[in-house]
Amino acid sequence: MATQLLSPPKVGMVSLGCPKNLVDSERILTKLRSDGYQMSPDYAGADVVLVNTCGFLDSAKEESLEAIGEAIAENGRVIVTGCMGKEAEAIRDRFPNVLAVTGAHQYEEVVSAVHDAAPMPPHAFLNLVPDAGLKLTPRHYSYLKISEGCNHRCAFCIIPQLRGDLVSRRPDAILREAEKLVEAGTRELLVISQDTSAYGVDIKHHPRMWHGSEVRAHMTDLARELGKIAPWVRLHYVYPYPHVDQVIPPMAEGLVLPYLDIPFQHASRSVLKAMRRPANEAKVLERIKGWREICPDIAVRSTFVVGFPGETEDDFRYLMDWLEEAQLDRVGAFRFEPVEGAAANALPDAVPEEIKEDRYARLMELTARISAAKLEAKVGRTLDVIVDAVDEESGGATGRSKADAPEIDGEVHLRDAGHLSVGDIVAVEIEDADAHDLFGVPAA
């Protein structure tokens, strides 16, 4: 006689913040799914809701608190995790009915809290999860986290307080995960961490055996091995240490995408010193020039902070002149915002908000002009594009070139592309450009 099994509990997830948080959410859901839980796409169907919070900026904290409040209002049974978990008392003061609060990448505590809040029935199926785990990104690209934490002590950042010092994963474990992701359909691996260049420092770059050869826990070794596994490999959060030069030849060879995401933050020596950041902006310009000589198509993206305490008009003009010379491909900017617990809050000479806004607008105008010129130079070329979406009805499609990471960079809009599929990597003739995006047609 067949045994009738009770339906397993359902878990809802609200994931906020950066891609590193998204990977944490995927790991939590993967573990819960392997324990037999089902996933709910909405509040109404969930027995418990997880809110994975971001606590990097005050605005991010407020967004997290709003998400917690919405989840409580819509469902009532809420577990909070993520970076804001460090502020459990503040969360409980505002939302005394939350079931549990845990910190960033505390997977076991989160899973245990779910088991307490929504126990599994005794006969639920287990191990109902694919080898690659559960994903919150589209099937064709995946974030691959190689380490947790950070050894830097930047004045504006509290990540080490939230996530601790650098803890690197074993290279063989990373490569094994990459293989599973590619086997499950991933075409693009996006390598993430707090500091990708520092990968392996904490474990003294200890090598591990991988398919019969030793692979060091080092960014350069890892990048080469990943390039043998996935069609596209993109490096994020790279600090410009000297050994970064060693990944440029693999980019020129086509083994790794010609793309570097480097958080420069500023160019003025005095501001960089106040930020507790390396102040070698002239050498960086020389290195960018050298990278472009080896790999002409390399795209360099970065982020900058305007209005940092003590930033003078001369400092800002220096940054603008530096950007004019650097000709970075993609640039994001942030107005300085005090973060509770950050050393920068105690610095003198705060920059008035109206000056921050003015500098932000001037910087974005400059970088938009640089971007427009760089994209215009690509008109008439044929570029490889990975397809993110297809509209069969209109015959159009949207994708990204090797110079574009998902959600933060530009897109390539295609006509006569209804026959393509998401995840295809196709040659595209570029016909037009604006300040951020390209337009083209699949090559015949």
Buried (B, 14 or more C-beta within 10 A) or exposed (E): EEEEEEEBBBBBBBBBBBBBBBBBBBBBBBBBBBBBBBBBEEBEEBBBBBBBBBBBBEEBBEBBBEBBBBBBEBBEBBBBBBBBBBBBEBBEEEBEEBBBBBBBBBBEBBBEBBBEBBEBEEEBEEEEBEEBBBBBBBBBBBBBBBBBBBEBEBBBBBBBBBBBEBBBBBBBEBBBBBBBBBEBBBBBBBBBBBBBBBBBBBBEBBBBEBEEEEBBBBBBBBBBBBBEBBBBBBBBBBBBBEEBBBBBBBBBEEBBBBBBBBBBBBBBBBBBBBBBBBBEBEEBBEBBEEBBEEBEBBBBBBBBBBBBBBBEEEBBEBBBEBBEBBBBBBBBBBBBBBBEEBBBEEBEEBBEEEBBEBBBEBBBEBBBEBBBEBBBEBBEEEBBBBBBEBEEEEBBBBBBBBBBBBEEBBBBBBBEBBEBEBBBBBEBBBBEBBBBBBBBEBEE
